[in-house]
Amino acid sequence: MGAIIELVGVVFTLLWLVVLADVLVSWVMSPYHEVRRFLDSVVQPLLNPIRRLVPPVGGLDLSPLVLLIALDLVRRLLVGVLVGLS
């Protein structure tokens, strides 16, 4: 069971880093750059439902922050359930 818990942690950490990288490269890279297009293709499907619920505040898109918090909460919940099963 410990290997599954580790795998869940690694997957959620990688996803968290991809979201963070997408936010950072969006400030400096063209939307047509291959790296940015790849990151957007992974992150945008996760952000779109959040954007429908959380409007921009003062022109600032807070949906990536909400996604990062949600990813951490889901990871903690999932790991807690898996620890409880073992």
Secondary structure, DSSP 8 states (H G I E B T S, - for coil): -HHHHHHHHHHHHHHHHHHHHHHHHHHHS-TTSHHHHHHHHHHHHHHHHHHHHS--BTTB--HHHHHHHHHHHHHHHHHHHHHHH-
